[in-house]
Amino acid sequence: MAKTTELDALYKATTYQVYLPGGVVRLRLGQPCPVLAGWMEENGCREFAIVTAYNPGSQKLDPTLNAERQAQLECDLLEGNYEPYAGENLADDPAWLAEETCFIPDIAPEDACALGEEYGQNAVVVGGSDAVAYLLWIEATAQ
């Protein structure tokens, strides 16, 4: 699905919640998160991504199918020697149910996009050691 103003607004109106050892971190696009920045420094992380397998192409799927897709994403990450942490995308719009996600420390943005593309996603959330999350559209990076 092509990037649209509507999708951009939907992603910006979402809290990206991550369950890290020691507590929950809540991210909003473009906003600093000192708690995550501290965690990343403590753990020597330079970059991160948040990827989901839920609702590919922003098309709502059956909850059972979403759960199966997410479990496969988690397996793919573990097989790729990543250490994903659980998370949820919590849209401000109540029409969108929470989506399970994986917070992936130390994954390059291009690798996160490749995973997102494999699971039919429009975009992934990425960030650096400053822990400011931003949206990376997959269509812009796909070759």
C-alpha positions as CSV (number, residue, x, y, z in Angstrom):
1,M,0.0,0.0,0.0
2,A,1.4,3.4,-0.9
3,K,2.2,5.9,1.8
4,T,-0.8,8.2,2.5
5,T,-1.4,11.1,4.7
6,E,-4.0,9.0,6.5
7,L,-1.6,6.2,7.3
8,D,1.1,8.7,8.3
9,A,-1.3,10.3,10.7
10,L,-2.4,6.9,12.1
11,Y,1.2,5.9,12.8
12,K,2.0,9.2,14.4
13,A,-1.1,8.8,16.6
14,T,0.2,5.6,18.1
15,T,2.1,4.7,21.3
16,Y,4.8,2.1,20.7
17,Q,5.0,0.3,24.0
18,V,8.0,-1.9,24.8
19,Y,8.4,-4.4,27.7
20,L,12.0,-4.3,28.7
21,P,13.6,-5.9,31.8
22,G,13.0,-3.4,34.5
23,G,9.9,-1.7,33.1
24,V,7.7,-0.5,30.3
25,V,8.8,2.1,27.8
26,R,6.3,4.2,25.8
27,L,7.5,5.8,22.6
28,R,5.9,8.3,20.3
29,L,7.4,9.1,16.9
30,G,9.8,12.0,17.0
31,Q,9.8,12.4,20.8
32,P,12.8,11.6,22.9
33,C,12.6,8.8,25.5
34,P,15.2,9.3,28.2
35,V,14.3,5.9,29.8
36,L,15.0,4.0,26.6
37,A,18.1,6.1,25.9
38,G,19.5,5.0,29.4
39,W,18.6,1.4,28.7
40,M,20.3,1.5,25.4
41,E,23.4,3.0,26.8
42,E,23.5,0.5,29.7
43,N,23.2,-2.3,27.2
44,G,25.6,-0.9,24.5
45,C,22.9,-0.6,21.9
46,R,23.4,1.8,19.0
47,E,20.1,1.3,17.2
48,F,16.7,-0.4,17.4
49,A,13.6,-1.2,15.5
50,I,10.0,-2.1,16.2
51,V,8.4,-4.6,13.8
52,T,5.1,-6.4,13.8
53,A,3.6,-9.1,11.6
54,Y,0.0,-8.0,12.4
55,N,-2.4,-6.6,9.9
56,P,-0.1,-6.6,6.7
57,G,-0.7,-3.6,4.5
58,S,-2.8,-2.1,7.2
59,Q,-5.6,-4.6,6.4
60,K,-7.1,-6.0,9.6
61,L,-6.7,-9.8,9.9
62,D,-8.3,-12.4,12.1
63,P,-6.7,-12.3,15.6
64,T,-5.7,-16.0,15.3
65,L,-3.9,-15.4,12.0
66,N,-2.2,-12.3,13.4
67,A,-0.9,-14.3,16.4
68,E,0.4,-17.0,14.2
69,R,2.2,-14.5,12.0
70,Q,3.7,-12.8,15.0
71,A,4.9,-16.1,16.4
72,Q,6.7,-16.8,13.1
73,L,8.3,-13.3,13.2
74,E,9.6,-14.0,16.7
75,C,11.1,-17.3,15.5
76,D,12.7,-15.6,12.5
77,L,14.3,-13.1,14.8
78,L,15.6,-15.7,17.2
79,E,17.0,-17.7,14.3
80,G,18.7,-14.6,13.1
81,N,20.4,-14.2,16.5
82,Y,18.4,-11.2,17.6
83,E,17.1,-10.8,21.1
84,P,13.6,-9.4,20.6
85,Y,11.5,-7.9,23.4
86,A,7.7,-7.9,23.4
87,G,5.8,-4.8,22.7
88,E,2.5,-3.4,21.5
89,N,1.4,-0.7,19.1
90,L,-1.4,1.1,20.8
91,A,-3.3,3.4,18.4
92,D,-5.1,6.4,19.7
93,D,-8.0,5.4,17.3
94,P,-10.1,2.8,19.1
95,A,-11.0,1.2,15.8
96,W,-7.5,-0.3,15.8
97,L,-6.9,-3.0,18.3
98,A,-3.5,-3.4,20.0
99,E,-0.9,-5.0,17.7
100,E,1.8,-7.2,19.2
101,T,5.3,-6.1,18.2
102,C,8.9,-7.0,18.6
103,F,11.4,-4.4,19.9
104,I,14.7,-5.4,18.3
105,P,17.9,-3.9,19.7
106,D,20.9,-3.6,17.4
107,I,19.2,-4.3,14.1
108,A,20.1,-2.2,11.2
109,P,17.3,-0.1,9.6
110,E,17.7,-1.9,6.3
111,D,17.4,-5.3,8.0
112,A,14.3,-4.1,9.9
113,C,12.8,-3.0,6.6
114,A,13.5,-6.4,5.0
115,L,11.7,-8.1,7.8
116,G,8.8,-5.7,7.6
117,E,8.6,-6.2,3.9
118,E,8.6,-10.0,4.4
119,Y,5.6,-9.6,6.6
120,G,3.8,-7.2,4.4
121,Q,4.2,-4.1,6.5
122,N,4.0,-0.5,5.2
123,A,6.7,0.8,7.5
124,V,8.8,0.0,10.6
125,V,9.8,2.1,13.5
126,V,13.5,2.7,14.0
127,G,15.8,4.8,16.1
128,G,19.3,5.3,17.2
129,S,21.1,5.6,20.5
130,D,19.3,8.9,21.3
131,A,16.1,6.7,21.5
132,V,14.1,9.0,19.2
133,A,11.7,6.8,17.2
134,Y,10.9,7.6,13.6
135,L,8.9,5.9,10.9
136,L,10.8,4.3,8.0
137,W,8.5,3.6,5.0
138,I,9.3,0.3,3.4
139,E,8.3,1.3,-0.1
140,A,11.0,4.0,0.0
141,T,13.8,1.4,0.7
142,A,12.6,-1.6,-1.3
143,Q,14.7,-2.3,-4.4
